[in-house]
Amino acid sequence: MLTRSSEYALRALTYLSLQEDRTQWVLARHIASELGIPSPFLAKILQTLASAAILESQRGRRGGFRLTRNPDRLSLLEIIEPFDRLESQHLCVLGQKVCSDESACPLHHTWKHSLNSFLHRLRTTTLADLRDHPIALGFPSRRESPVAPGEPSDLSSLG
């Protein structure tokens, strides 16, 4: 449902929120290297987030990117909206040109309910929520020791 740009934005911002000193500038190529994301693509994503005032950027030798907002007050919807515009999408899942409450396709009401539920979850989940479960985004937490091979991992709290 989300574009790759949104996925990378969420992962990069979670990475930035995990930094010990969030006032320090972090290079886009460093983030890209740490997360396995193509550097030129990530640089464009980070510039978009800077234009949306979620990040600030600084050029030059001591430059990079850093968060402008507290992760506890930054919703996932605010992060992905510059890329996916989910709140303004009113596409028919079956591809009909006209699909509304008045002229609904067979899946319209189910899709509308699912989309509204998803949007609510994105509005109420913060970057801090992702930061607290970074394993879900594919990189380890600096606060937790890794699980040894053969040991069960407790992923039930990610639910």
Residue pairs with C-beta under 8 A, 6 or more apart in sequence:
1 118
2 80
2 83
2 84
3 83
3 84
5 41
5 45
5 48
5 83
5 84
6 79
6 80
6 83
6 84
8 35
8 37
8 41
8 42
8 45
9 45
9 48
9 49
9 79
9 80
9 82
9 83
10 76
10 79
10 80
10 130
10 137
11 35
11 37
11 137
11 138
11 139
12 31
12 35
12 37
12 42
12 45
12 46
12 49
13 49
13 54
13 55
13 67
13 71
13 74
13 79
13 127
13 130
14 127
14 130
14 131
14 134
14 137
15 31
15 34
15 35
15 134
15 139
16 22
16 26
16 31
16 55
16 65
16 66
16 67
17 67
17 71
17 127
17 128
17 130
17 131
18 131
18 134
18 141
18 142
19 26
20 142
22 66
22 67
23 66
24 64
24 66
25 58
25 62
25 63
25 64
25 65
25 66
26 64
26 65
26 66
27 63
27 64
27 65
28 39
28 42
28 43
28 46
28 64
28 65
29 39
29 43
30 64
31 37
31 42
31 46
31 65
32 38
32 39
32 42
32 43
33 39
34 139
35 42
35 138
35 139
36 138
45 83
46 55
46 57
46 65
47 57
48 82
48 83
49 55
49 65
49 79
49 82
50 56
50 57
50 65
51 82
52 78
52 81
52 82
53 68
53 69
54 67
54 68
54 69
54 74
54 78
54 79
55 65
55 66
55 67
55 68
56 65
56 66
56 68
57 63
57 64
57 65
58 64
67 74
69 127
70 128
71 126
71 127
71 128
71 131
72 126
72 127
72 128
73 126
74 126
74 127
74 128
75 122
75 123
75 124
75 125
75 126
75 127
76 122
76 123
76 125
76 126
76 127
76 129
76 130
77 86
77 87
77 119
77 122
77 123
79 127
80 86
80 122
81 87
86 115
86 118
86 119
86 122
87 119
90 99
90 100
92 99
92 105
92 108
93 105
93 107
93 108
93 111
94 105
94 106
94 107
96 105
99 105
99 108
100 108
101 108
101 112
130 136
130 137
133 157
133 158
134 140
134 141
135 141
135 144
135 155
135 158
136 158
140 146
147 153
